[in-house]
Amino acid sequence: MKNKILSSWFGPVVAMVCNLAIAYVVYLVARIAYLLENYSVFTQGMDSSGIVNAFKGGFLFDSSAIMYTMSLYIVMMLLPLHLKEHRGYHKVCKWLFVVVNTIALAVNLMDAVYFQYTSRRTTSTVFGEFSHENNLAGVFGIELVHHWYFVLLAAVLVWLMWKLYVMPRLTTEKARSWRYYAVMAGSIIVMIPAMIGGMRGGFAHAIRPITVSNANQYVDRPIDAALVLNTPFSLLRTLGKDVFHNPHYYSNEAQLSAVYTPIHLPDSAACFTPKNVVVIIVESFGKEYTGFFNANLDGRRYKGYTPFTDSLLSQSLTFKYSYANGRKSIDAMPSVLSSIPMMVEPFFVTPASMNTLSGLARQLDGKGYTTAFFHGAQNGSMGFQAFARATGYQQYLGRTEYNADPTTGGDKDYDGMWAIWDEPFLQFMAHKLNTFKQPFMATVFTASSHHPFKVPKELEKDYPDEGDQPIHKCIRYTDMALRHFFEEASKQPWYENAIFVLTADHTNQSSHDVYKTDLGIYSVPIAFYSPDESIPAALLENVVMQQSSIMPTLMGLLEYDKPYLAFGCDVLNTPVEQTWAFNYNNGIYQYIKGDWMMQYDGDKVKSMYRFKTDPMLRYNLVGKVPSQELMEAELKAIIQQYMTRMSENRLTAN
């Protein structure tokens, strides 16, 4: 029967599937070896169920690595060309299969040893780290002797790959049939999207290609993510992304820290106040859409699309000059929740995402808080679940948890593209908060104000297109959802003892020129609201606020009494002229402080704009500003602190 199948028109397809199964087994054995070699480390944070979850997650990353490394092999096997169906051609395919998977096996096993020095999977930065070393042969030789059992394991697995490899037996003469071409063409048409899905880590529209940081979704500690990953994947997905290197603006740590340090030390008189904290990150909620910030926009009355939010802002502590640190949703999560702004590349997609992280959830967890992250998309979407776990959130409540709750509408409330509609999901959150032990810290990331810019079908008449941007109706819908959320929350006993933070992940469609400048594209609202009025309502017109200053400002409001790391400042306990913001714009570092915005390319200052009186950034005054030299020194210190701490895994205050 086996020979008959392998000699049929389906022979190459069956052989390829069987051989890919062998590759999966090789990766599985390598992961088991990785676990056993570092058993004492992994079992400190994982029980048997945790290890099982790590292995389940590992299948996803193995699939990605195998689809990347075996893509040429798959194409060669399925190429609809009868002339390839002879033993010589398939011997070449066999050699390709065995050699590629032998390399993958070797790097996985070597990394099992190297893990004890790095506590993480090896990434492409390893090539730069050892580029100038000339003793690697000796090091490898010693380790081969010390870990002879890995050499033996590798030899056995390579031998088994060679012996178990399945060779198709279809002849060139039989392959001339039209059936052969139909089978091969159909198989490759099916296999190409399967390969793409495997490489990306899924087929859903909302899923971005998985990166090393997504491994955090399956474990509780960043160090344990190494068991989920495999080394070929880590190398491939970080290749060309070695963005964090020391620019050496300052020669030593003392000199650097004297100019700027992200370590925040508590006031000696601090007395921690355990208030509930709710952070609301609204998708694509640019400041442009509000009436509150734009009463006289472009010389005319501007009501905006956020009547409820406008009323909330009028009762909140808000900022005339407030900015996002990035342009993507994946930039906002680290900025808002861990005070890590985007610099050069989104933090999520860099090897540094595997570092030990801090953030609001982890800091408050140490104070006995219940912590939870809410996002109505498919669990795992956008890497949010992984980041939430990496930064210490105890619970993640997404579409899966929403659908499992019998009090919700389940998937009837799904928008068909991204997530559960904002209105029912925010109600779900409000009800869940009522079940939490106080104090709690909860974050929600909304989803409905997103392309393709739709509102629930039954509400289309209530929210028609208005203005000149499709997003406007979605913003008005989400504004309504926020109003209903606050109405429900205000009835609950925890409400009066809460601090609410409202911001956006980034801006989106823009109609007004002032929001299209290099600085305007980052203009998002940031507001702090306390129902008990412990935070006075005010519009601060001179303070410079940014997403990465949300965490330290909250820590100040709570009188947090322990050191922590944050690339931002507590704007309420920092002199107004010393408040600042940062963003990275297509190769240019932007530093906003006082009345000035500096643009710096890493080597020299390109521009200086008095952005408060020149909002359109028309007048470049570089070289004519007395504070330029000091701002440049500060920006260099911020960049160097960021780069070195990323590459050296120093993203906590410890």
N, C-alpha and C positions, 0 to 999 in steps of 0.2 A: 504493500500500500504506500509506504514511504517513498520507494523508488518511483512508483507510478505518479505520485503527486509532484515530485521534484522533476520528473521528465515531462510534465504537462506544461501548458501555456502559463499556468500559475506558479510554476517552479521557482522563478527568480523572486517573486513576491513572497512566497512561503519561506524561502531560504533567508531572505532579508529580515523578515519578522522574527524568525527563530534566532538569527544572529544578534539582532538588537536586544532580544531577551537575554542573551548571554552577557551583553554589555551591562544591562541593568543589574544582573547578578554580581558582576565584577565590582560595580560601584557599591552595591550593598555590602559585600564582603569587606571592601575598603573602609566603609563607615563603621562596621563592627570592629575592625582592627583599630580604627581611630578611637573608638569608645574604650576598648580594653586597654590601649596604651595609656590613656589619660583617665582611667576609671575613677581615681580618687578625686579628681577635679570635678568631673561631671556629676558624680553621685552626691556631691555636697549640696547641689541645688535642684536635683531631679530625683524623683522616685521612679518606680518602674513605669507608671503611667506617663510620666514626663518624658522618659526615654522613648516610649512608644510614639508619643506625639512628635518628638524630634525626628524619628525615623519616617513617620508619615509625611512630615514636611519635607524631609530629605528627598522623597520620591519626586516632588515637584522640581527641586533644583537639579536632581540627577537627570530628569527628562530634558531640562533646558540644556545642560552640558552635553548630553548625548546628541540632541538634535543639532547643536552647534558643531560638535566635533565629527559627527557622522554624516553631515549634509552631503559631502562629496561622495561618500560611499553609497548613500541612498540613491542619489541621482545616477551614479554609475550602474547600480543594480537594476533600476527601473527604466533606464534609457530605452525608448521604443525603437530598437535597431537590431534586426535579426543577426547581423554580422558579429555581434558581440557574444552570441551564445556558443562559445567554445571554451574548452578547459583553460587555455592560456589566459584569456581575458579574466576569467573568474579566479584564477590564481593571483592575478594582480589585485583584484578586489579583496581577496583573502588577506594578502600581505598588508594592504591598506588598513583593513579592519583591525588586524592584530597589532600592527605597529602603533596606530593612533590610540587604541585602548591600553596598550602597554605603557605608553607615555602618561596617559591619564591615571592609570593605576600607580605608577611610580611616584608622580607628584602627590597623590593622595597619601601614600604611605610615608613619604618623606615629610610631609606636613604633619603627620601624626607625631613625629618626633620633634619637629620645629615648634609645635604648639606650646610646649613647656616654656619656651622663651618669649613667646609673643602673646599667648592666651587668645589667639584669633586665627582664622584661616589666612593663609598667605595670599596677598593680592599682588597686583602688577608692580606695586612700589618696591617689591623685593629686588627687581632688576636694577633700580637706581640705588638701593641701599648697599648692594654688593658689587656695584659696577667697577669699583676701584680695588677690590680685594684680589690678591694673587695667591691666596692660600686655601682656596675653596676645595681644591682636589684633596688636599690633606685632611680637611675637615670632613669631607664626604667619606673618605676612606676610613677614618676612625669611627664614624657613625655606622658605616656598613658593618664593621666588625662588632660593634656594641649591639647592633640590632640585626643580627644575623637571621633571626626568625622572620623578619620582614623580607629579607632577600629570598629566603626559602619560600615564603608565602607567594611572593611575586613570581618566582620561577614556576611554582605549581600552577598558579592561575594562568600564566602565559601558555604553559603547556596544554592546559585544559581548553583555553580559547582556541588553540591551534587544532587540537584533536576533535573538539566538539563542533567546530565550525561547519555549518551546513552548506554544501555546494550544490547548486542547481544542476540538473542533468539534461536539460533541453538541448537538442541538437540544432545546428544552424538550418538544416533542411526543414525540420518541423516548424522552426520559428518563422518561416516564410509566410505562414498562414495569416490571413487577415485577423483571425481570432487573437493571435499573439499581439499584434499591434493594438487591438482594441483593449486587451487586458493591460498591457504596459502603459498605454496612454491614460486609461482610466485610473490605474493605480497611482501614477505620478500626479494626476490632477487631484486625487484625494489626499495624497501624501504631502503635497506642498503646503496646504493650509494646516495640516496636522503638525508639520515641522514648525511653522510659524507660531502656532499656538503653544507648542512645546517650548520653543525658545522664549516666548513672552511670559510663560507661566500661566496661561489661561486663554480662553477665547472670548470672555465677556468684554463688551465695549468699554466698560469703565476701568478695566484692569490695565495698568501701565506695565511695560516689561519689568519683570521682577529684578531686583538688585540685591546686593548682599544684605542690605538693611531689612529686607522682607523676612529674613530668617528669624528675626525677633518675634514674629507673629506666633511662633510655635514654642517659645521658651519664655521663662520669666527673667532670666539674667542674660545680659549681652554676651557673656563669656560662653554660655551654653549654645549660642547660635552657631558656633563653630561646628557642632555636631550635626546641625541641620544642613549646613552648606557642604559643598565639595570643592576641592581646590581648583580643578579645571574651570568651574563656573566662576569662582572668585577671581581667578586670573583674567578670564575673558571679559567679565563684566566691568572690571576696573582698568582694563588696558586703555591707555590714553587719558585716564582720569586722575593722574597723579598731580593734583592741582595744589596740594598744600606743601609748599617748600619754604624753608626759612629764607626771607629776603635779606637778612643780616643788616638791616638798617641800624641796629644797635648791637654792640659787640658783646654785651653780657646781660644777664638777667636783671642784675641790680639796676643798671642804667635804663633798661627797658621798663621795668616796673616803676621806676621813679617818674616816668612820663605817663604811663597808663598801665593799670592792672584790672582784670575782670573779677578779681576776688573782692567780695563785699564782706566787710566785717561788721558785726552788730554794734549798735550803740550800747554802751555799758549800762545805760538805764532802761534798756528795752525790756518790756514785760509783755510776753506774747498774748495776743487776744484771739481766741479761737472762734472766728466768725466763719459762717458758711461762705463758700466762694463758688460762683457760677460764671464761667467764661463762655461767651457766645461769639463764635467766629462765623460771620455770614459770608457765604459764597459771593464773590464778585461785587461786593458792596462798596463801590467807590463813593467818596465824599461828594462827588458831583451830583449824585442822585437825591441828596437830602435838600430840604428847604431850609433847615436850620443853619447850615453853613453857607447858604447861597441866597440870602434874602434879596440881595441886590446884585445878581449875577449878570455880567455884561450890560449893566446899566438899566436893568428892568426887573420887575417883580418876578421872583422865581419860587414857585411853591414846591417843586420837586415831586417825588413819588413816594414819600415816606411819612405820612401824617402821624402815625403812632410813634415812629422813631424820633421824629422832631419833638414831640411832646416829652418823650423820655430824655432826650438830650438836654432839654431845657431844665430838667430836674437833676442833671448829672454834672460831674466834673469832666469837662471836655477841653479840647485843645484846638486852637485855630490852626496850628502847624503840626499835623500828625501824619506819619508816613509808614507805609509797609516797608519791609526790608527786602522784599523780592516781588517777583511777578507771577509766581505760580502757587498753587495750593500747597505743594510740597515744600515751598520756601516758608510758608506761614507757620506751619506746625512747629518747627524748631524755634522760629523767631518768637512766637507768642508764648509758647509753653516751656521753653528751655532757655530763652534769651540767647539763642544762637542764630545770628543773621546769615542769610545766604551770601557767600563770598566766592566768586569765580564759578563754582558749580553748586547745584542744589545739594545740600548736606545729605539728603536721602540716598543719592546715587554715588557717593564717594566711599572709599574704604573707612573713613573716619566715622561713618554711621555705626560701625561696630564697636566704637569706643564705649567706655563706661560713661553713662550720661546722668545728668541731674535734671532738675526741672521742678515746676510747681508741684506735680503729683508726688514725686519722691520726697521733696522737702517737707511737704505737709503730711505725708504718710508717717514720717518720723514724729509728728505731733499727734498721732492718733486719729487722723482724718480717714474717712471713707472716700475713696477716689474712683471716679468713673468717667469714661469717654463715650460720647454718643455720636454716631454718624449713621445716617439712614441708608447708605449704600451697601452693596454686597460686602460681607466681612472679608477683609484683606484688600479691598479696593484702595488704590492710591498709596498703599503702604502705611495707612493711618493706624491700623491695628498693630502692626509691628512697632511703629514708633511709640504708640501709647504704652505698650508693654515694656519697651526698652527704657522708658522714662518713669516707670513706676506706677502706672494706673492699675488699680486692682481689678477693675471690671471694664470690659468693652461691650457696648450694646449697639449692635448694628441691625442690618436688615434681618439677619437670622433670628436675633432675639425678639425683634418686633413681630415677625411672623409667628413666633412660638407663643406669644402672649395672647391668650384667648380674648382679652378685652379690646384688641385692636382689629382693624379691618384686614390685617395680613397683606398678602400681595395684591389685594384689590386697591391698595393705596400706593402701589408701585408706579412710578412715572413711565415705566417701559424702557428707560434708557440708563438712568444713573442711580436713583435712590427712591426711598419712600418720600412722598410729598412733604414739604416742610410743616404744614399745618398739623396733620395727624401725628407726625413724628415728634414735634415739639410738645404735643399733648401727652404722648407716650412718655417723654422725658419728665414732664411735670409730675405725672403720676408715679414714676419710678423714684423720683427724688423724695417723695413722701414716705417711701419705705426705707430710706437710708438712715443709718445711725448718724447723728450729728456729733461733731461738725463734719461737713463733707465738702469736697472740692469736685465739681463736675464741669466738664467741657462738652460743648456741642458744636459740631461743624455742620452747618446747613448745606443744602444741595440744590434747591429748586431754581435759584437764579443762575442758571448755567445753560450753555448751549445744549440743545437747540432752542432754548427760550420759549418754553411752553408753560401753560398753567393747566390745572385739572380741567378736563373736558366740560364737566358740569358747571365750571366757573368762568368759562370763556366769555360769556356775555357780561359778567361782572368785571372782568379784567381784559378789556380789548386793547389792541395796540394803541399806544399813545406816545406823544413826543415823536422823536425821529429815530429811536433805537428800539429794536425788538426786546431788549432786556428790561425796559421800563415796566412793562406789565408784570414781569416776574418779580421785580423789586417790590412793586406794590402788593403782590400776593404774599411775598415773604414778610413784608411789613405787617400785613394782617395776621399772619401766623405768629409773629412776635407779640402782637397785641393780645391774642388769645392765650399765649403762653403766660404772659405776665398777669393776665386776669385770673388764670387758674392758680398760678404760683402765689398771688397775693392773698389767697384764701387759706394758705397753709401756715402752720405754726413756726416753721423755720424761716419764713420770708423776712420778717423784721430783723433777723440777726444775720442777714446775708449781704455780701458785696457782689454786685453784678459788673462784669466787664463786657463791653460790647465793642467789637471791631470787625474787620473784614480780612479775608486772606489776601486779596489783591484787588485792583481796579479792573474794569472791563470796558465795554463800549463807551466811547466818549463823544460828546457833541460840542463841547466848549474848549476853545483853544488853550485856556489856562490849565486845563487838565490833560493836555497833550504834550506838555514840555517834558524835559528830562526829569524834572522833579514832580510835576503834576501827575505823571503816570503812576506815582507811588502814593498819591494822596488818599488816605482812607480815614474814616472816623475812628477815634479811640475814646471811650468814655467809661467812667467809673460811677456806678449808681448804688446808693445805699438807702433802702426804704426808711430807715430810722434817722436819716439825715446826718449821720455821723460824718459823712463826706459832703461838705458844702457844695451846692450847685454853683458852678461858675464856668465861664469860658475863659481859659487862660490864653491871653493873646501874645505872649512873648516866649513862653516855654516851648522848646522843641521836643516833640514826643515821637516815639517810634515803637514798632511792635516789640522789639527786644528790650524796651524799657518797661513793658507791662509787668513782667515778673518782679523785677526789683522794686517797682512802685507798690505792687501788692504786698511784697514782703515788708515794706515800710509801713503800710497801713495796718498790717497785722502785728507790727512790732516784733518781727521774727528775730530770734535771739541767737542764731547760729551762723557761722560763715557759709557762704555759697558763691557759686560762680555765675556771672551774668554779663554778657556783652551789651549792657545798657546801663542806665542809671535810675535811681529812685528820684524821679523828677520833683517830688514834693519835699525832698530833703537835700536837694542840690541847688546851688545858686542858679538863678534863671539863666545867666549868661554862660553857664557851664553845661547846660543841657544840650544834647546833640542827637543826631540821627545819622544812619549810614545806609546806603544801598549800592549795589553793584550793577552797572548798566553797560552791557556789551563791551566788557574790557576796561571800563572806567570805574574807578572808585569814587563815589560821591559822599562827601562829608558835609553835613549841615550843622552849623553851630552859630548861635547869636544871630546876626543879620546876614550871614554869608553861606553860600554853597560853594564848596571847592570840588573841582573835578581833577582827578589825579590818575595817571596811566600806569603807575607803578615805578616810574622813573622821575617824572617831573609833573609839576602842576600845569594843567592845560587851561583851566578857567577858574575865575572867581566871580560870582554873581551876588549882588545884593538882592536876594530873592524876595524879601518882604516888600520892597518898593519897586522891584523889577520882576514881577511874577512871570513875565513872558521870557525872562532870561535873555534879554536882547543885548545887554552891555557887559562884555567881558572885561573885567578890571584886573586881570592877572598882572602881578608885578607892581600894582598900585595900591595894595591893601596892606596896612601895617600889621594886621594879625595873620597874614598869609604864612609867614615862616613858622609861627607857633602852631597853626592849624595843621600844616604839613607834618611837623614833628609828631603831633598827636595822632594823626591818621596813620603815619608809619608805625607808630607803637601799637595801635589797634590791629593793623594788618599783621605785624610780626607776632603779637600775642596769639592771634587767631590761628595763624599758620603753624606755629610751633606747638601749640597746645593740641591742635588737630592731629598732627603727625606723631606727637609723643604721648597721645592718650592721656591728656591732663585736662579733662573737661569737668572736673569737680573741684571743690575747694580743699579736698584732702591731699 
